[in-house]
């Protein structure tokens, strides 16, 4: 089974915005699962840990999770702009340029890749 990392904004100016970002990632994760891959949703892993450890710890941890994924998909697949998030931009760059793994922006393209 392929593992697909969900890329999208996490941080927000308010707790409500963070909650919405987590919900968007979770919604996309379900769509990934419906297409036969295991979603890796870092948003869900750390949603309640704000302020408990350093940002550096969480960033390094999510980079390690990214390394373990077969591919990634951005929340653009559900109509959310991920490009305003510097973390998301960095994850896409790492996945494509460093890890040389595919990043999808649509569920249709992900589904095609999963069928190959």
N, C-alpha and C positions, 0 to 999 in steps of 0.2 A: 504494500500500500504506500502510495506517495504521501509525503507530508508537505503541506502548503502553508507558508507563513503569511499571516494577514498583516498588511501594511496600511496604516492610517494614523491620523492624529490621535494623540492620547491627552496631552495637557490641554487645559483650558483656563480661562480667567476665573471661572467659578466652578464649584463642585458639580453643578448641574451640567456645565459644558463637558467636563470630564466624563460624567455619567453618560451623556449622549454619545460621546466618542467611543466609549466602551460598548455601548449598545449597538452602534453601527458596525464595529468590528465583529461583535458576536453574531449579528444578523448575517454578515458576509460569511463568517465561519460556517454557519448552518448551510448556506448555499453551496459552499465548497464540499461539505460532507455529503450533501445530496447528490453531488456529482461523482462521489466515490473516493475522495481523498480525505485524509485526516487534517483538519485545520489546526494550525498552531497559532493561538491568539494570545500574544504577549500582554495585551490590554487586560485580559481576565486574570492573568497570573499575578499582576501587581496592582490592581485597581484600588485596593484598600491600604496600600503600604506607603502612601505619600508622607514624606517627612521622617520615616522610620530609619532609613539608611540614606547614604549619599546618592545624588544623581549619577555619579560616576559608577557606582556599584550596579545600579539598574541598567544603565546604558551598556556596560560591559556584559552583563548577563543576557540582555536581549540580543546583543551581537553574537553571543555564543549560540543562542537559540536559532538565529538566522543561519548560522553555519551548518546547522543540523537539518535544515529544510531542503527538500528537493527543488522547490520553486517557491514563488511568492505571488500574491495578488494584492492589488491596491483597492482601497474602498471606492475608487473611481467606478468599479464594477457595479456599485449600487448607487451611483450618482453623487458621490461625495468627493470634494476637491481635497486631495492629499498634498498637493504641491505647496500649500501654505505652511506645512509642518516641516521644519528643518530636520527633525528626526526621521520622518518618512522619506524625505529626499535622500538623506544619507543611507537609509536602508536599501532603497532602490539602487543607488549607486554601488553600494557594497555587493549587493546580490548580482548585479549585471557585470560590473567591471572587475571586482576582486574575486568573487566566487564563480563567476561565469555560469550562472544559473538563470533560468527564465523568470521574468517578472511579467505577469499578466495584468491587464487593465479591464478585461471583460470576462464574464463567466463563460461565454461561448468559446473564446480562445483557450481558456483553461480546459474546458471539456474536450476540445479537439486534441490538446496535448495529452490529456489523460487517456484518450483512446489509442494513442500511438503505441 
